[in-house]
């Protein structure tokens, strides 16, 4: 049976209990086909755009109608009702975007669906620790690449809409900061693409890129983690040392010596460290130890096979030391 559009039937929802949630939690799902069908009309996209002008406020029917600019109020009302539920929420005060609606607008601004950008190679200002040639950054096909002459590039997604916010020389650092934030979400167990659960595994096959390594001669240093989303299959392959770099205790240690891991790219940090090293503690299960030294102060982090930092110990030239992971301290 075909439902006449004039009946304005709400989109059908499939109610089920998600196997990823605890018992007692109910999730209502709308088919992806139905949601994307909503965006096939220009008026509906314009409604979302106009609501996105004030994303933190509700908009009355009359104000929204004026913003969209359609002459026929019946035509406007028809398309507005079609959006309600998945992308637009009706309240006592008017209309507002749902989180999914905000994501659609965010993707439009980010250029996810509309932009095709390219950035020619630009120097990072740092030499590769292995081959001592210039590390170069470039961008194409929504992918930032950092590479040199001695190995495969480091690659990660960067939204094309973000390019406009930085000058050419500032793009390599912008690529790093975006990836740093995405990795924090990954390490916390959330997929950066779909918010599904991500699981990590330490892999000791030695095929991680050496140009961003912290101790290029150590076999453990070129190990890597493989994170995979249970829902969408998205994967990430950061260096095995990455969980230590985002740990607050390690970040605090580096900050004490003028290094901000949130903004200073990893490829520029290595040359400022005194003899960094990575050691393999065990192969089954795989565990590694990462040590950084600066100005006769040091910090050691033990990283478990799933990506957690088991403990962090800080030492100093004066001989004081202690565990700074929040569980114990003796100095």
Residue pairs with C-beta under 8 A, 6 or more apart in sequence:
3 9
5 78
8 78
8 81
8 82
10 84
10 85
11 30
11 34
11 35
11 85
11 86
12 30
12 31
12 34
13 28
13 29
13 30
13 85
14 28
14 29
14 30
14 31
15 26
15 27
15 28
15 29
16 26
16 27
16 29
17 23
17 25
17 26
17 27
18 25
18 27
20 196
20 197
20 230
20 231
21 27
30 85
30 86
34 86
35 86
35 87
35 100
38 44
38 82
38 83
38 86
38 87
39 45
39 104
41 79
41 82
43 68
43 70
43 75
43 76
43 79
44 79
44 82
44 83
46 68
46 69
47 64
47 68
47 76
47 79
47 80
47 83
47 88
48 83
48 87
48 88
48 97
48 101
48 104
48 105
49 105
49 108
50 59
50 64
50 67
50 68
51 59
51 64
51 88
51 95
51 96
51 97
51 101
51 105
52 97
52 101
52 102
52 105
53 67
55 96
55 97
55 102
55 105
57 96
58 91
58 93
58 94
58 95
58 96
59 67
59 94
59 95
59 96
60 93
60 94
60 95
61 77
61 80
61 94
61 95
63 94
64 80
64 94
64 95
65 73
65 76
68 76
70 76
80 88
80 95
83 101
84 90
86 98
86 100
86 101
87 97
87 98
87 100
87 101
87 104
88 95
88 96
88 97
88 98
88 101
89 95
89 96
89 97
89 98
97 105
107 113
108 114
109 161
110 159
110 160
110 161
110 162
111 117
111 159
111 160
111 161
112 159
112 160
112 161
115 160
115 161
116 160
117 139
117 140
117 142
117 160
117 163
118 139
118 140
119 137
119 138
119 139
119 140
119 163
119 168
119 171
120 138
121 136
121 137
121 138
122 136
122 137
122 138
122 168
122 169
122 171
122 172
123 134
123 135
123 136
123 137
124 134
124 135
124 136
124 137
124 146
124 172
124 265
124 267
124 268
125 172
125 268
126 134
126 135
126 265
126 267
126 268
126 271
127 133
127 134
127 135
127 271
128 134
128 135
128 148
128 149
128 150
128 211
128 267
129 210
129 211
129 213
129 216
129 270
129 271
130 148
130 150
130 151
130 210
130 211
130 213
130 216
131 148
131 149
131 150
131 211
133 148
133 149
133 150
134 148
135 146
135 147
135 148
135 211
135 267
136 146
136 147
136 148
137 144
137 145
137 146
137 171
137 172
137 175
138 144
138 145
138 147
139 145
139 158
139 163
139 171
139 175
142 157
142 158
142 159
142 160
143 155
143 156
143 157
143 158
144 155
144 156
144 157
144 158
144 171
144 175
144 178
144 179
145 153
145 154
145 155
146 153
146 154
146 155
146 172
146 175
146 211
146 212
146 267
147 153
147 154
147 211
148 211
150 210
150 211
151 209
151 210
151 211
152 209
153 209
154 209
154 211
154 212
156 175
156 178
156 179
156 182
157 182
158 174
158 175
158 178
158 179
159 178
162 174
162 178
163 171
165 174
166 174
172 265
173 263
173 265
176 265
176 266
176 267
177 262
177 263
180 246
180 261
180 262
182 192
182 236
183 236
183 238
183 242
183 246
184 246
185 191
185 192
186 192
186 198
186 200
186 227
186 236
186 238
187 200
187 242
187 243
187 246
187 307
189 197
189 198
189 199
190 196
190 197
190 198
191 197
191 198
191 229
191 231
191 232
191 234
192 234
192 236
193 229
193 232
193 234
194 229
194 231
194 232
194 234
196 229
196 230
196 231
196 232
196 234
197 229
197 230
197 231
198 227
198 228
198 229
198 230
198 234
198 236
199 227
199 228
199 230
199 306
200 225
200 226
200 227
200 306
200 307
201 225
201 226
201 227
201 305
201 306
202 223
202 224
202 225
202 240
202 285
202 286
202 287
202 288
202 303
202 304
202 305
202 306
202 307
203 223
203 224
203 225
203 226
203 286
204 219
204 220
204 223
204 280
204 283
204 286
205 223
205 224
206 219
206 222
206 223
207 222
207 224
208 222
208 223
208 224
208 237
208 239
208 240
209 222
209 239
210 216
210 221
210 222
211 267
212 239
212 266
212 267
212 270
213 221
213 222
213 239
213 270
214 221
214 239
214 241
214 269
214 270
214 273
214 276
214 277
214 278
214 290
214 292
215 221
215 275
215 276
215 277
215 278
216 222
218 277
218 278
218 279
219 280
220 240
220 278
220 279
220 280
220 288
221 239
221 240
221 241
221 277
221 278
222 239
223 239
223 240
223 280
223 286
223 288
224 237
224 238
224 239
224 240
225 236
225 237
225 238
225 239
225 240
225 242
225 243
225 307
226 235
226 236
226 237
227 235
227 236
227 237
227 238
227 307
228 234
228 235
229 235
240 278
240 288
240 303
241 278
241 288
241 290
241 303
243 301
243 303
243 307
243 308
243 309
244 250
244 290
244 301
244 303
244 309
244 312
245 251
245 261
245 266
246 261
247 301
247 309
247 312
249 299
249 301
249 312
249 314
249 324
249 325
250 261
250 292
250 299
250 301
250 312
251 261
251 262
253 292
253 294
253 297
253 299
253 314
254 260
254 261
254 269
254 292
254 294
255 261
256 297
257 272
257 294
257 295
257 297
259 269
259 272
259 294
261 269
270 276
272 294
273 292
273 293
273 294
274 293
274 294
274 295
275 293
276 290
276 291
276 292
276 293
277 290
277 291
278 288
278 289
278 290
278 291
279 288
279 289
279 291
280 286
280 287
280 288
281 287
281 288
281 289
281 302
285 304
285 305
286 305
287 302
287 303
287 304
287 305
287 310
288 302
288 303
289 300
289 301
289 302
289 303
290 300
290 301
290 302
290 303
291 298
291 299
291 300
291 301
292 298
292 299
295 317
296 316
296 317
297 314
297 315
297 316
297 317
298 314
298 315
298 316
299 312
299 313
299 314
299 315
299 324
300 312
300 313
300 314
300 315
301 309
301 311
301 312
302 309
302 310
302 311
302 312
303 309
303 310
304 310
309 325
310 325
311 323
311 325
311 327
312 323
312 324
312 325
313 321
313 322
313 323
313 324
314 321
314 322
314 324
315 321
320 331
321 330
321 331
322 328
322 329
322 330
322 331
323 329
323 330
